[in-house]
């Protein structure tokens, strides 16, 4: 008895089980009967059991054959999956993997796994595109992006969505402002202050999340239109034109004349977060590897 069994023997065995006739099995396998008989006999010798009872009209399975059949089918199926995965990975070499990210957060808050991905797919090029979350969702849906990091509370219906990061909002204000002397700000402190706020059309879901929080605490912001670019926004704040509520990660963006202060929570903190979204039917091995790396990096933070 030996364990040296190859996939061909399993394939011949399964085909004979399905036909229970050497002639029909040989036709299906595109071989003659003698090599089929020889391979089945060798398989029985290697296993040390009888798999078939031979009759004049065909064969019947023994108890050993019946026990082997589902496992042999599973083994052949797993072999096909392994081959398909290897070929798909080979096809992925040289491709461009397209990643989008929300510009609402500093890039330091978004798991960066490009270096790790390059180790597994050295010929793959990773392209990055920063946009507003609703634009990123649209591009993932139409296939222009493979995956995107978007803000929580964005409408992602039709896509797979996994939360990665959640962080508090902080106040950004002019360094020369009297409130900058405080270590923490309350919403009462900001009640009369001009506050930059993004337009609802740019992300209705997150806008409504913030509005619901303001309604819950009885805060009505003295709103100013917020520019799309955060560098421009911070420049306006440095000039003393207003304040803003921003994700804590944007404290990494150093701007002379701007200070950041944590908020005193009222009925819980006001938070923002990042989710990764992708098409649920995207079977790319690049995407699967990318998601595994991103989940691991997010778990470490």
MARZA-673854 format. One record per residue (C-alpha): residue number from 1; residue in one letter; chain; x, y, z. Coordinates in steps of 0.001 Angstrom, whole numbers. Each point is the difference from the previous one (the first is absolute). Layout:
pos code unit X Y Z
NUM a A X Y Z
...
***
This chain:
pos code unit X Y Z
1 x A 0 0 0
2 x A 1278 3507 -854
3 x A -1198 3610 231
4 x A 1425 874 -3439
5 x A -3370 644 -1666
6 x A -300 2540 -2794
7 x A -2963 2101 -1083
8 x A -376 -1968 -3220
9 x A -854 -3123 1978
10 x A -2617 1912 1970
11 x A -1446 1400 -3227
12 x A -197 -3487 -1535
13 x A -1540 -1372 3194
14 x A -2694 2707 180
15 x A -887 -399 -3672
16 x A -376 -3755 396
17 x A -2186 563 3070
18 x A -2251 2251 -2071
19 x A -357 -2429 -2911
20 x A 476 -3401 1732
21 x A 1243 -1280 -3331
22 x A 3625 -159 -1179
23 x A -934 568 -3636
24 x A -2088 3120 593
25 x A 2525 1359 2522
26 x A 2842 -472 -2510
27 x A -1996 1862 -2667
28 x A -641 2893 2344
29 x A 3689 155 880
30 x A 1080 -282 -3663
31 x A 2156 -3046 680
32 x A -263 -3717 -707
33 x A -1176 -2518 2584
34 x A 3373 -1681 770
35 x A 1701 3085 1498
36 x A -3163 789 1972
37 x A -114 -3532 1414
38 x A 3706 160 775
39 x A -296 3317 1897
40 x A -2993 -1205 2043
41 x A 1818 -3226 868
42 x A 3101 1970 1036
43 x A -2140 2283 2152
44 x A -1523 -3001 1779
45 x A 3449 -1498 548
46 x A 1347 3283 1375
47 x A -2939 354 2401
48 x A -59 -3664 903
49 x A -3768 -247 -513
50 x A -2451 -1062 -2693
51 x A -1912 2958 -1383
52 x A -2187 -1720 -2586
53 x A -1646 -3381 -442
54 x A 326 -1007 -3658
55 x A -2897 -1673 -1804
56 x A -645 -907 -3614
57 x A -2226 3054 -470
58 x A 2019 2551 1952
59 x A 1192 780 3494
60 x A -1468 839 3386
61 x A 1589 1970 2799
62 x A 1194 -1742 3128
63 x A -287 1595 3445
64 x A 3596 1225 -368
65 x A -812 1505 -3392
66 x A -3074 1767 1363
67 x A 2075 1441 2861
68 x A 2686 1248 -2389
69 x A -2312 1589 -2590
70 x A -1033 3258 1786
71 x A 3554 622 1181
72 x A 1426 -627 -3460
73 x A -2494 2460 -1474
74 x A 940 2569 2646
75 x A 3703 -499 -717
76 x A -514 526 -3727
77 x A -2076 3107 682
78 x A 2644 1449 2311
79 x A 2675 -716 -2587
80 x A -1987 1919 -2613
81 x A -427 2915 2397
82 x A 3732 39 728
83 x A 813 -4 -3710
84 x A -2497 2793 -679
85 x A 1385 2082 2868
86 x A 3578 -421 -1223
87 x A -957 945 -3547
88 x A -2002 3007 1198
89 x A 2959 1142 2091
90 x A 2231 -355 -3030
91 x A -2436 2042 -2056
92 x A 54 2692 2695
93 x A 3709 617 -565
94 x A 503 3172 -1978
95 x A -3509 1292 706
96 x A -860 3373 1482
97 x A -1895 -206 3277
98 x A -2088 3147 416
99 x A -567 1331 3516
100 x A -2084 3015 957
101 x A 122 1849 3316
102 x A -2077 2711 1603
103 x A 1696 3384 263
104 x A -1981 793 3155
105 x A 2635 -1883 2031
106 x A 3738 350 88
107 x A 1624 -2868 -1875
108 x A 1702 -1127 3225
109 x A -3402 -1230 1224
110 x A -431 -2289 -3009
111 x A 1807 -3368 146
112 x A 2818 96 -2557
113 x A 926 -3521 -1098
114 x A 1570 774 -3368
115 x A 3451 -1226 1033
116 x A -1393 -3299 1300
117 x A -2113 -452 -3129
118 x A 3074 582 -2166
119 x A 1811 -2861 1742
120 x A -2676 -2445 -1147
121 x A -662 1605 -3404
122 x A 3265 1704 -970
123 x A -1174 841 -3529
124 x A -3297 1517 1116
125 x A -393 3777 -126
126 x A -2152 1694 2662
127 x A -1714 3241 -1001
128 x A -1491 2362 2600
129 x A -2823 2467 -470
130 x A -1307 2401 2633
131 x A -3603 1222 -241
132 x A -3140 557 2022
133 x A -1563 -3194 1290
134 x A -3120 5 -2173
135 x A 2148 365 -3125
136 x A 2160 -2913 1137
137 x A -3067 -2193 558
138 x A -1217 841 -3498
139 x A 3351 -964 -1521
140 x A 169 -3318 1862
141 x A -3489 -802 -1267
142 x A 845 775 -3634
143 x A 3330 -1842 137
144 x A 2285 3038 -218
145 x A 1448 -923 3423
146 x A 710 -3423 1497
147 x A -408 1141 3589
148 x A -442 3241 1932
149 x A 350 1402 3499
150 x A -3076 2128 690
151 x A -1435 1856 2943
152 x A -2449 -1784 2267
153 x A -3676 859 -485
154 x A 495 213 -3777
155 x A -2723 -1791 -1966
156 x A 1786 -3186 -1139
157 x A -3036 -2101 -945
158 x A 921 -2608 -2607
159 x A 3602 -285 1216
160 x A 1735 -2029 2680
161 x A 948 2384 2814
162 x A 2298 -611 2997
163 x A 666 2553 2748
164 x A 3729 456 646
165 x A 545 3149 2062
166 x A -2099 2247 2197
167 x A 1398 3118 1629
168 x A -1295 3103 1801
169 x A -537 3329 -1693
170 x A 2121 2889 1253
171 x A -280 3765 -308
172 x A 2434 1856 -2270
173 x A 246 3698 824
174 x A 2339 2964 -467
175 x A 2985 -69 2324
176 x A -697 3664 793
177 x A -3603 -641 1043
178 x A -773 435 3744
179 x A -1495 -3526 68
180 x A 3412 -1383 -1018
181 x A 1072 523 3615
182 x A -2389 -2749 1076
183 x A 1200 -3599 51
184 x A -3441 -1337 -1008
185 x A -2972 1679 -1649
186 x A -3676 -506 627
187 x A -2709 522 -2584
188 x A -1236 2829 2185
189 x A 3389 1683 -548
190 x A -562 -169 -3764
191 x A -3664 989 -44
192 x A 596 3528 -1342
193 x A 3163 -768 -1957
194 x A -7 -207 -3828
195 x A 412 -3688 -817
196 x A 1038 -1343 -3397
197 x A -2278 -2862 -1044
198 x A -48 -2072 -3177
199 x A -3027 20 -2282
200 x A -2474 -2848 415
201 x A 261 -994 -3682
202 x A 3627 -996 517
203 x A -963 -2764 2454
204 x A -3644 2 1086
205 x A 483 -2953 2366
206 x A 2785 1540 2062
207 x A -1591 3463 -123
208 x A -3200 -1459 1452
209 x A 2003 -1939 2626
210 x A 1531 3270 1223
211 x A -3313 1839 -175
212 x A -1704 -2694 2078
213 x A 2727 434 2632
214 x A -437 3789 -7
215 x A -3763 -387 361
216 x A 486 -2417 2892
217 x A 2156 2444 1969
218 x A -1924 3118 -1023
219 x A 2845 1556 -1999
220 x A -673 2181 -3043
221 x A 3255 706 -1864
222 x A 670 3453 -1412
223 x A 916 -1610 -3322
224 x A 2431 1190 -2658
225 x A 473 -1825 -3337
226 x A 2979 -2343 312
227 x A 2491 -183 -2894
228 x A 622 -3432 -1535
229 x A 3755 42 665
230 x A 1101 -303 3627
231 x A 3173 1966 -610
232 x A -2129 2934 -1163
233 x A -2311 -512 2987
234 x A 2910 79 2456
235 x A 1305 3136 -1717
236 x A -3341 1746 542
237 x A -3 -1093 3646
238 x A 3554 1319 441
239 x A -1219 3348 -1378
240 x A -2623 104 2745
241 x A -3025 -436 -2244
242 x A -1568 -2835 1978
243 x A 307 -3370 1741
244 x A -697 -3559 -1159
245 x A -763 -3452 1365
246 x A 2381 -2523 -1539
247 x A 1018 -3658 489
248 x A 2791 -313 2563
249 x A 2413 -1394 -2614
250 x A 149 3420 -1691
251 x A 2022 1228 2958
252 x A 2898 -1592 -1891
253 x A -296 2819 -2560
254 x A 2171 2715 1470
255 x A -1114 3539 -832
256 x A 1483 3089 1576
257 x A -2688 2052 1687
258 x A -2356 -2970 594
259 x A -447 -1965 3221
260 x A -2142 -3061 715
261 x A -1947 -576 3161
262 x A -1923 -3088 1172
263 x A -3711 384 594
264 x A -1770 -520 3280
265 x A -2413 -2847 -723
266 x A -3664 720 564
267 x A -2277 -3045 -164
268 x A 2946 -1910 -1486
269 x A 2742 1196 -2340
270 x A -490 1177 -3569
271 x A 1996 -2472 -2079
272 x A 1058 -638 -3569
273 x A 1313 -3211 -1495
274 x A 1320 -1819 -3025
275 x A -1387 -3067 -1729
276 x A 1404 -2020 -2884
277 x A -2461 -729 -2822
278 x A 197 -2323 -2985
279 x A -2255 -1853 -2409
280 x A -1195 -3226 1663
281 x A 438 -1979 -3232
282 x A 3616 1103 -534
283 x A 1966 -3281 178
284 x A 3403 1552 -724
285 x A 2833 -1600 2016
286 x A 1499 3482 231
287 x A -3106 1257 1782
288 x A -82 -2994 2348
289 x A 3652 525 962
290 x A -474 3760 330
291 x A -2977 -434 2350
292 x A 1863 -2535 2144
293 x A 2902 2418 401
294 x A -2283 2978 698
295 x A -1956 -1899 2678
296 x A 3222 -1047 1713
297 x A 1374 3562 -61
298 x A -3274 1455 1310
299 x A -37 -2543 2847
300 x A 3455 1179 1079
301 x A -997 3651 229
***
